[in-house]
Amino acid sequence: MRAIQKIVRNGNSAQITIPRPLLFEMGLRPGDLIELTHDGSGCATIRPWINREYANTHSPGVINEPPPPMKP
């Protein structure tokens, strides 16, 4: 499935909507947490995100990458 969606403002944030057929095709439901990643190629990946620590709470938001290991 392919969809063109408009980015809209929601307060100080921006948001897009996922069309219902695509949402269900991906096995997602409203209220599910997702992981959104971008590798610099111009494409983003959306996938279900499951972490028992946050299972019944709010989204943890942006997850910073771990710092590179220090050289001895």
C-alpha positions, 0 to 999 in steps of 0.5 A, spaced: 500 500 500 502 507 498 499 513 501 501 520 501 500 524 507 500 531 509 505 533 515 500 537 520 502 541 526 499 539 533 502 544 538 509 545 538 510 538 534 508 535 527 504 529 526 502 525 520 497 520 520 497 512 518 491 510 514 487 505 517 488 500 512 496 500 512 495 501 520 492 494 520 496 491 515 502 492 519 499 489 525 498 495 529 492 498 533 491 505 536 495 506 542 500 501 540 508 504 541 512 504 535 519 505 533 521 510 528 528 510 525 532 513 520 538 511 517 540 518 513 538 514 506 532 519 506 527 513 508 524 512 515 522 505 518 516 504 522 515 498 526 512 495 533 516 497 539 515 492 545 519 493 551 516 491 558 518 497 562 514 501 558 508 496 557 503 500 561 505 507 561 507 513 556 512 513 550 519 514 552 520 519 547 526 520 543 531 514 545 538 517 544 544 512 541 549 510 546 555 513 546 561 510 542 566 506 546 572 510 549 579 507 547 583 505 552 
